[in-house]
Structure formats: C-alpha cells, structure tokens
Amino acid sequence: AAADAALPPKAPKQPSGPPGPPAGVGIIFKESRRNSTTALVVKQLAPGGPAETSGTINVGDILLKVDGKDVNTTERATELILGPRGSPIVLMFKRFAEDKVDKFSVTLNRGTPAVLPPT
C-alpha cells in the first residue's frame, strides 16, 4: 500500500463522456439578399438559449462577424458558430436604429445543441 502514496493525485474529473453534438448559441438566421450583397439577419432566438438570455441580441439584427471572421451565408455562420459546449464565441452584429447604425459585439458561451429546422 505504501507504493500508492507515490502516485500523483488524480486530476479532478472533468465532466466527460461522449463529446455530444456541437453546440451553438441559439440563433436562427435567414439570408437577406439586397443587390449583390447577402446579409444574415437574426430570424429567431431559441428560448432559453445563450443568445436570448444575453438580452443583447434582437430579431432583425445583422450578423457581421464570428470570432473576427466575416460571414454572409448561413452555411458559413453555422460552420463558425458550432463548437464545443461551453466554449466562448464572439459575435459582431449591426442594428439599424432610427437614423443610425449601431455595431456591437457579444461574447457568448455555446450551449444550445445544434438542431436546425428543415429548410
């Protein structure tokens, strides 16, 4: 039994198991095409998802960047937004408010399983 004392203490157990589905932030986007540009507009927020509970993102906001990368298609947004549950992500949006445009960034932790409605 004395040999057991020489073993390093076990690291605290991380919640493990299968990695699970990639997680997002609970935003459904729609592509809005105007002239030759495509904008990603927030169509819906998942109830209780990270985006909704942040209280910062509104339906109608336009996604500009995900972690500093430009996005203009739902496929690209999905690819960049989905990641390990609990990991941080920075989203930059713009919002048209009366006669001005506000740009703002939101840092969220991924936490909503990726369930995409049929298109």
Beta strands, then each sheet from edge to edge (+ up, - down):
strand 1: 23-24
strand 2: 27-34
strand 3: 37-45
strand 4: 62-66
strand 5: 69-70
strand 6: 88-97
strand 7: 100-109
strand 8: 112-113
sheet 1: 1+ 8-
sheet 2: 2+ 3- 4+ 5-
sheet 3: 2+ 3- 4+ 6- 7+
end
